[in-house]
Amino acid sequence: MDLAKIRQKARQGAIGAPPLNPPQPRVETAAVAPRAEACTPPMPVAAREGDFPASAPATPLLPHLPPGRTVTDPLGIILAGREAAGLGEEQQPSPEEQSPQATDEYEEFLCIRVSDEIYGINIMQIKEIIKPRQVTEVPRAPSFVSGIISLRGIIIPILDMLDRLGLRRESVTGRERVVVVKYGETFTGLLVDEVIQVVRIAMDDFEPAPAVLDGIDREFVAGLGRADNRMIILLNLETITDINLF
């Protein structure tokens, strides 16, 4: 059994399931301030420490949703997940995020499309998402290494996930993105065909990588997860980002 059969199993699990919905725009209604009425101004009181509420964080924290429910607005969720993982600006987690329920019952994965296959990347390993840009080619590099870029002074190799996974690009759609991930102390950019959305997978819905997989196929698969009645192949970033493994 190889990755092609795993992909076939994932597609069979998706039959009859609703399509992954793109994030829907949220309509916000501005509150109308009440008309101020004339009143006697209060006596001035000296401000004391603690009188003013603490400023709200610039990025909203992750909403607490039941396990298995799909979360839209992937960029906002990813940014919040990055900060909770210590990858963004320093921010103290809320008591809800520190609770065992927020970390033990489910994990969150970014669903990406490579060719016509859907894969999952743990959002705690995602640094950011950028549009493709011009790369500098590296002589004698493996074919799946498109080149390198400089991202705010950090040199990052860009891996073409189609080549890395042995797939073929049917056409360029303009929805291609580079998912910058961090494993250990190393940053790597993964060129994918599309970023879809973030899903939460309950711990009971994880399956280990099939033991019948051999060689490189098994190395690239961390396991399988089920979300919204779909089987998602979860990528192992430790091996995916190892350019010496091919």
C-alpha positions in Angstrom: 0.0 0.0 0.0 1.4 3.5 -0.9 0.4 7.1 -0.8 -1.8 6.7 -3.8 -4.0 4.1 -2.0 -4.1 6.3 1.1 -5.3 9.2 -1.2 -7.9 6.9 -2.7 -9.1 6.0 0.8 -9.3 9.7 1.7 -11.4 10.4 -1.5 -13.7 7.4 -0.7 -14.3 8.8 2.8 -15.2 12.1 1.2 -18.1 10.7 -0.9 -21.4 12.1 0.1 -19.7 14.6 2.5 -20.4 18.3 2.0 -17.6 20.3 0.3 -15.3 22.2 2.5 -16.9 25.6 2.6 -14.7 28.7 2.1 -14.7 31.3 4.9 -17.9 33.4 4.8 -17.5 37.1 5.3 -18.9 38.3 8.6 -21.2 41.3 8.6 -20.8 43.5 11.6 -23.4 46.1 12.6 -22.0 49.2 14.1 -23.6 50.2 17.4 -25.3 53.6 17.6 -24.2 55.7 20.6 -27.1 57.1 22.6 -27.6 60.9 22.5 -25.8 62.6 25.3 -28.0 64.5 27.7 -27.1 67.6 29.6 -26.0 66.8 33.1 -23.9 68.3 35.9 -20.3 67.3 35.3 -19.0 65.1 38.1 -16.3 66.2 40.5 -12.8 65.3 39.2 -11.4 62.2 41.0 -7.7 61.3 40.8 -7.0 58.2 38.8 -5.9 55.2 40.7 -4.0 52.2 39.6 -6.4 49.5 38.4 -9.1 52.0 37.3 -8.6 51.3 33.6 -9.3 47.9 32.1 -6.4 46.1 30.5 -6.1 46.6 26.7 -7.6 43.8 24.6 -5.0 41.8 22.6 -4.6 42.9 19.0 -5.4 39.4 17.7 -8.5 37.6 19.0 -8.0 34.4 20.8 -9.2 31.1 19.4 -13.0 30.5 20.0 -13.9 27.5 22.0 -15.9 25.2 19.7 -17.0 21.6 20.1 -14.6 18.9 18.8 -15.0 18.1 15.1 -16.6 21.5 14.2 -15.0 23.3 11.2 -13.5 26.7 11.9 -13.5 29.3 9.1 -11.3 32.4 8.6 -8.1 30.4 8.5 -5.7 33.3 8.5 -7.2 34.8 11.7 -7.2 31.4 13.4 -3.6 30.7 12.3 -2.4 34.0 13.7 -4.1 33.3 17.0 -2.6 29.8 17.0 0.8 31.2 16.2 0.7 33.6 19.1 -0.5 30.8 21.5 2.4 28.7 20.3 4.9 31.6 21.0 5.5 32.2 17.3 4.1 35.7 17.1 4.1 38.6 19.4 4.2 37.7 23.1 0.8 37.3 24.5 -0.4 35.6 27.7 -2.9 32.8 27.1 -6.3 33.0 28.7 -7.3 30.5 31.4 -9.5 28.8 28.8 -6.5 28.2 26.5 -4.5 26.9 29.5 -7.2 24.4 30.5 -6.7 20.7 29.7 -10.0 20.7 27.7 -8.6 23.3 25.2 -5.5 21.1 24.4 -6.4 17.5 25.1 -9.7 17.0 23.3 -8.7 18.1 19.8 -6.0 19.4 17.6 -6.3 22.0 14.8 -5.0 21.5 11.3 -4.8 23.7 8.2 -6.3 22.0 5.2 -4.2 22.6 2.1 -4.8 21.4 -1.5 -2.0 19.8 -3.5 -3.2 18.8 -7.0 -6.6 17.3 -6.3 -5.6 16.0 -2.8 -6.3 17.5 0.6 -3.6 17.3 3.3 -3.5 18.7 6.9 -0.7 20.6 8.7 -0.8 21.2 12.4 -1.3 24.9 12.9 1.0 25.1 15.8 3.8 24.5 13.4 2.7 27.3 11.0 4.5 30.6 11.0 2.6 32.5 8.3 1.1 32.3 4.8 2.4 34.4 2.0 1.9 34.7 -1.8 4.4 33.1 -4.1 7.3 35.3 -4.9 10.5 35.1 -7.1 13.0 32.6 -5.7 16.8 32.3 -6.1 17.7 28.9 -7.5 20.1 26.7 -5.6 22.6 24.8 -7.7 22.5 21.0 -7.4 19.5 21.1 -5.1 16.9 18.3 -5.3 14.1 18.9 -7.9 11.5 19.6 -5.2 13.5 22.6 -3.9 12.3 25.6 -6.0 14.9 27.9 -4.5 15.3 30.2 -1.6 13.8 33.5 -0.5 14.6 36.1 2.2 11.7 36.7 4.5 12.5 39.6 6.8 16.2 38.7 6.8 15.6 35.0 7.2 16.7 32.7 4.4 13.9 30.2 3.7 14.0 27.3 1.3 10.8 26.8 -0.8 9.7 23.3 -1.4 7.2 22.5 -4.3 4.8 20.1 -2.6 3.6 18.7 -5.9 7.1 17.5 -6.7 7.7 16.5 -3.1 4.6 14.3 -3.0 5.0 13.0 -6.5 1.9 14.7 -7.9 1.2 16.8 -11.0 -0.1 20.3 -11.3 -3.0 20.5 -13.7 -3.1 24.2 -14.0 -2.1 27.5 -12.3 -5.2 29.0 -10.6 -3.7 32.1 -8.9 -4.7 30.6 -5.5 -1.3 29.2 -4.9 0.3 30.1 -1.5 3.5 29.5 0.4 2.9 28.1 3.9 5.9 29.0 6.1 6.3 26.3 8.8 8.8 26.0 11.6 10.1 22.7 12.8 12.7 22.9 15.5 14.7 26.0 14.7 14.3 25.7 10.9 11.9 27.7 8.7 10.7 26.2 5.5 8.2 27.4 2.8 5.8 24.8 1.4 4.3 25.8 -2.0 0.7 24.5 -2.2 -2.1 24.9 -4.7 -4.6 26.4 -2.3 -5.1 27.1 1.4 -8.6 25.9 2.3 -9.6 26.2 6.0 -8.8 25.2 9.5 -10.5 22.1 11.0 -10.5 20.7 14.5 -10.0 17.0 14.8 -11.1 15.2 18.0 -8.4 13.0 19.5 -10.7 10.0 19.0 -10.7 10.6 15.3 -7.0 10.1 14.7 -5.5 7.0 13.1 -1.8 6.1 12.9 -0.1 5.9 9.6 -0.9 2.5 8.0 1.9 0.0 8.9 1.8 -1.4 5.3 3.3 1.9 3.9 6.9 1.4 2.9 9.9 3.7 2.4 9.4 7.4 1.8 5.6 7.2 1.7 5.4 6.2 5.3 8.0 8.8 6.3 5.8 11.6 4.9 2.6 10.6 6.7 2.1 11.4 10.4 -1.4 9.8 10.4 -4.9 10.1 9.3 -7.7 12.3 10.8 -11.4 12.5 10.2 -13.2 15.9 10.1 -16.6 16.6 8.7 -16.9 13.0 7.6 -13.7 13.3 5.5 -10.4 11.5 5.8 -7.5 13.9 5.8 -3.9 12.8 5.3 -1.8 14.5 8.0 1.8 15.5 7.0 4.9 14.8 9.0 6.8 18.0 8.8 10.0 16.5 10.2 10.5 14.4 7.1 8.7 16.7 4.6 11.2 19.6 5.4 14.3 17.3 5.4 15.7 18.1 2.0 18.2 15.2 2.4 15.4 12.7 2.5 14.3 11.8 -1.1 
